[in-house]
């Protein structure tokens, strides 16, 4: 027995030794070097064994070392900007690889949902934008840089310092929040505006369901995947990237307004005989005095010799006695704007070994606003590291910390600076004789608010925001083809806002006391993602699969405090503690819970390729969201897509000018939870002493707390689902000289989440969102890129993106009645209705003027019609102008958008230009209501004098100027929306033009610098448009804060126009 055991052990040992010998004979180490043109080493290139997750990176000299299983192993060598290469090992132990430039966009490595792939192997719709292209447009956030760069992506921005842009991918999926999902280093967020654009290494836009549905419940509006700069093995590098520039609102952006003398002509034409103005005197003998006085006993104009103009009488702190010089014409828009500085400084460092790599970044960004006393500042730091302590483990983190300060909001709206400038008469000065603010306290001067005073008084306001964003991760390669990864991400922030609303002594509608509001809130969002990645090549069959689970939890809370009545007006004294509480309403503190949401998901993706020419992708995700009731909490989001690489077929081999040709198509579903309140499913109640307390004894001597319903819940509200289908062609022609992609798509949204409107007869409770709508978007995306060279000194690249979509509401509610929204002073302006685009403009159509009494008699009959008044079209032919003659006047949706990107390099010089063309949308120019309609006493447009109807000018734009109610403009025309307000919003803009020069190596080498480049740039250099407002780039900007509610778009309320910028920049690397 002992002999048998000994023999068995001996045989087993011999077999193990034999197996180890064979395995050792098969597995070997391959070394080599990766270079580019002129044999320059490529540091940080990725070398992997095909079909496995076994890989490494080259060091500073381009060297690598990797273990391969056998002689049949194939190495994949890739690096950003170069074509990927495949090399069979064979019996070689040393491989030297020379990479060539990846002229073809189809060879780019693209980051997808939880994985990556070469673009040529992708079956979904993905747009790739390089960090270099984004960086050509200096901005505080990447969305502004993205405009026109990716086909199918529509963007609108303003000139507000630090403001994010409105981004829409392939039209509109919802009537509510259409913002895309951003995935930054694997961490999902709805807000990428705080990300430092200098930190971006790559950006991909996932546009269809086959590409994006793996993100399920948050993907219906598209997904933007961002990878920040990662460390690379090799010599440590230190770089600086900075610029300084000036921004300016040009005269062309400012409206032409009447000065004081022109205003007197206007008064002469619009006021009846005998009219007496308190400042200028009686009509027929109007004169411009030296001063006007506002006091309790006298309000009017006086000469300099008048004893009432004695400066000793001046007092604005007690009984008001204000003396102001009469301006010959205050140019209010010039007073509220200024040339503003813009600066950015970025320091970055990268380096590492084959065991650890790092990438560090420090950034300071400062943008002064073009409105006085407005600004945005951001300080940010980024640390990305990755460690490989043992061969079977890789750990790392991606972390960004940012702190920002800003002052000045959108300034879009009736009470904000730009709109206030419209409402100020020209003879009111900015300052009175004592340096106080001029105002309209005197009669016949309107009720506008001095915009310079408003902007100056807000300089002590505070808005501070701190954010921590990033993740930690770990990867374990169990085998060459199976890798596990876990990642925990955090997005946490807090904000503090202080707003002091001061007493406005100079205004006719004076705010009597100073008020203080302070608000503090925080949020914490975490995400935990676990995946198992499989990759295997079996002959002609290439399999890639990933399965995973994900947990998300978002929560936030806030505190708001209000106080008023302060003994002193100095900023240091104004605090909540010093507010004099004469009543309960003088000092109020409230807390609120902004929301709490949990999401749990399972997902999977399978990619299959046969011979590299028949491609199939399928994804599936199951989400459960806490915002829905338990009976509808879970939903499934599947997708599939296929592709056929025709260029690999034998019948295409003789067509030499086609380098790569692929047809693809797909279908899938995506969800949305962004339009549902976290409390939507619940019935909630509130208590307020003045509304709900009651006298329990019935004798007014006692009070007991009571409650009333605050919110009506709906536990049956379910997922909003977008179903997309598309067919496309991708091509590379003439050996990479031309890249071409054309994609047709259709996107239908069902169970559209719609907030219910409340009529005046219903109980005033918050209504829940309900699933009552459907919406359709159809369109196409086109991208063309052409590059080439003329010898070694001159190269060029021309890129074109073209996007078109058509939006239509196919159902809005059970009755298919319209969703109607009015503006501050005009009712029923915006109408979202079955068969029409979202947020369309609705009103009367102008049909010239009533030029004489016979035309009035001939009709159609219109309320208040006089000779010289507007005539509306009688659309239903009943000879009466009424609400039945309203119609759709246009929509904010463009017919198409085109971006043209030009790059030229000649020796050490480089030139880039980016032009953007937006065509076919309409804008409702609401600013005309204040400047052209005599509904308020205030500023008046020069159009009113030069383009109003007269017997000699019957082709005018505006009605007759005549004495009478509303100066001849009947309330029916001034208070109803019509086609006069609706303008063509098309424009062509030179977004960026840049000229750069790179110092030769002979100079930089002496200073131990590897690269130094100087550049000058102009941004928004010119705009070609027929739009008469300040800036036509307001297509998507919504009135709702944050642009979340898209029932209200394309209305010009005034605000920060996009300024011209002139910048000087420097980049240097050590």
ZIFEN-V731893 format. One record per backbone hydrogen bond with DSSP energy under -0.5 kcal/mol. NH is the residue of the N-H (numbers start at 1). CO is the residue of the C=O. If there is no record, write none. Layout:
BEGIN
nh: {NH/NH}
co: {CO/CO}
END
This chain:
BEGIN
nh: {5/6/7/8/9/10/11/12/13/14/15/16/17/18/19/20/21/22/23/24/25/26/27/28/30/31/32/33/34/35/36/39/40/42/43/44/45/46/47/48/49/50/50/52/53/54/55/56/58/59/62/64/66/68/73/75/76/77/77/78/78/82/83/85/87/89/90/92/95/97/97/99/99/102/103/107/108/110/110/112/112/114/117/119/120/121/122/126/127/129/131/134/135/136/136/137/138/144/145/146/147/147/148/149/150/153/154/154/156/159/163/166/167/168/170/170/178/181/182/183/184/184/185/185/187/188/189/195/197/199/200/201/202/203/204/205/206/206/207/207/208/211/212/213/215/216/218/219/220/222/223/224/225/225/226/226/227/228/229/232/234/237/239/240/241/242/243/244/245/246/247/248/250/253/254/254/257/258/260/261/263/264/265/266/267/268/269/270/271/275/277/281/283/285/287/289/290/291/292/293/294/295/295/296/300/301/302/306/309/310/313/314/315/320/321/322/324/324/326/327/327/330/332/334/335/336/337/338/340/342/343/344/345/346/347/348/349/350/351/352/353/357/358/359/360/361/362/363/364/365/366/367/368/368/369/372/374/375/376/377/378/379/380/381/382/383/384/385/386/387/388/390/393/394/395/396/397/398/399/400/401/402/403/404/405/406/407/413/416/420/421/422/423/424/425/425/428/429/432/433/435/438/441/445/448/454/455/456/457/458/459/460/461/462/464/465/466/467/468/469/470/471/472/473/474/475/476/478/478/479/483/484/485/486/487/488/489/489/490/491/492/493/494/495/496/497/498/499/501/501/502/504/505/507/510/512/515/516/517/518/519/520/521/522/523/524/525/526/527/528/529/529/530/531/532/533/534/535/536/538/538/539/541/542/542/543/543/544/545/546/547/548/549/550/551/552/553/554/555/556/557/558/559/560/561/562/563/564/565/573/574/575/578/579/580/581/582/586/587/588/590/592/594/595/597/599/600/601/602/603/604/605/606/607/608/609/610/611/611/613/614/615/615/616/617/618/619/620/621/622/623/624/625/626/628/629/629/632/635/637/639/640/641/642/643/644/645/646/646/647/648/649/652/653/655/656/658/659/659/660/662/663/664/665/666/667/668/669/670/671/672/676/680/682/684/684/686/691/692/693/693/694/696/698/704/708/710/711/712/713/714/717/720/721/721/722/723/723/724/724/725/726/727/728/729/730/731/732/733/734/737/737/738/739/740/741/742/743/744/745/746/747/748/749/750/750/752/754/754/762/765/766/770/772/772/773/774/775/776/777/778/779/780/781/782/783/784/785/786/787/788/790/794/795/796/797/798/799/800/801/802/803/804/806/808/809/810/810/811/816/819/820/821/823/827/829/830/831/832/833/835/836/840/840/841/842/843/844/846/847/850/851/855/856/857/858/859/859/861/865/868/869/871/873/875/877/881/882/885/886/887/889/890/892/895/896/897/898/899/900/901/901/902/902/903/904/905/906/907/909/910/911/912/913/914/915/916/917/918/919/922/923/924/925/925/926/926/927/928/929/930/930/931/932/933/934/935/936/938/939/941/942/944/945/946/947/949/950/953/956/957/958/960/961/962/962/964/967/968/969/970/973/974/975/977/979/981/983/983/985/987/988/989/990/991/991/992/993/994/995/996/997/998/999/999/1003/1004/1005/1006/1007/1007/1008/1009/1010/1011/1013/1014/1015/1016/1017/1018/1019/1020/1020/1021/1024/1025/1026/1034/1037/1039/1043/1044/1046/1046/1048/1050/1050/1051/1052/1052/1053/1056/1057/1059/1060/1061/1062/1063/1064/1065/1066/1067/1068/1069/1070}
co: {1/2/3/4/5/6/7/8/9/10/11/12/13/14/15/16/17/18/19/20/21/22/23/68/66/93/64/95/62/97/40/36/37/34/41/58/42/78/56/76/54/48/74/49/480/480/53/47/45/63/59/32/30/28/70/87/48/75/85/46/76/79/100/77/75/73/71/89/31/33/95/35/97/81/101/104/105/108/117/110/115/112/110/108/106/118/119/124/205/203/201/130/131/132/133/134/136/141/141/142/143/144/153/146/146/150/152/168/166/1056/160/156/165/154/152/168/176/222/189/224/182/187/183/226/184/186/182/192/195/196/197/227/227/129/225/127/204/223/125/205/125/208/208/209/212/213/215/216/671/219/206/181/204/223/183/224/202/226/199/358/352/350/348/1068/346/1066/344/1064/342/1062/340/1060/248/250/250/251/255/940/328/328/259/260/261/262/263/264/265/266/267/272/281/277/275/282/280/287/302/302/324/300/322/293/298/320/293/278/291/303/306/307/310/311/321/318/315/294/292/322/290/325/427/426/330/331/331/332/333/370/247/245/366/243/364/241/362/239/360/237/358/234/356/386/351/384/349/382/347/380/345/378/343/376/341/366/374/336/371/407/367/405/365/403/363/401/361/399/359/397/357/395/355/393/390/475/387/473/385/471/383/469/381/467/379/465/377/463/375/1053/413/416/417/418/419/421/423/445/425/325/436/323/432/430/506/442/423/450/451/452/453/454/456/457/458/498/496/404/494/402/492/400/490/398/488/396/486/394/484/476/482/482/533/476/531/474/529/472/487/527/470/525/468/523/466/521/464/519/462/517/499/515/500/511/503/504/508/510/501/563/499/561/497/559/495/557/493/555/491/553/489/551/487/527/549/485/547/483/545/481/543/536/541/537/538/540/609/536/541/607/534/605/532/603/530/601/528/599/526/597/524/595/522/592/520/590/518/588/516/586/514/570/570/573/575/576/565/579/580/583/584/562/560/558/592/556/554/552/624/550/622/548/620/546/618/544/616/542/614/540/609/610/610/613/643/608/641/606/639/604/637/602/635/600/633/598/625/715/717/629/623/621/619/667/617/665/615/663/613/644/661/661/645/646/649/650/652/654/655/657/732/732/730/644/728/642/726/640/724/638/722/216/720/673/677/679/682/711/708/688/688/688/689/704/694/695/694/686/684/684/766/711/680/714/672/719/750/670/721/748/668/722/746/666/744/664/742/662/740/660/738/657/733/734/733/785/731/783/729/781/727/779/725/777/723/775/721/748/773/752/770/759/763/710/754/752/770/752/811/749/808/747/806/745/804/743/802/741/800/739/798/737/796/794/790/905/788/903/786/901/784/899/782/897/780/778/776/836/774/808/774/813/832/818/830/826/975/821/821/840/819/831/809/833/831/837/890/829/887/977/844/871/869/849/852/852/853/854/855/856/879/862/850/866/848/845/873/874/861/880/882/883/843/841/841/839/919/919/803/917/801/915/799/899/900/913/797/911/795/909/793/906/996/904/994/902/992/900/989/898/987/896/891/983/1050/923/981/924/1052/1052/925/926/926/927/927/928/928/932/933/933/936/422/931/256/941/942/942/943/958/953/950/953/947/947/868/949/960/967/270/964/965/966/968/970/970/971/827/844/978/923/981/921/918/1024/916/1022/914/989/914/1018/912/1016/910/1014/908/997/1012/1000/1000/1001/1003/1003/1004/1005/1004/1069/1069/1067/997/1065/995/1063/993/1061/990/991/990/988/1023/986/1032/1034/1048/1040/1041/176/1044/1045/1034/1037/1037/924/1050/1051/410/1055/1057/248/1019/246/1017/244/1015/242/1013/240/1011/238}
END
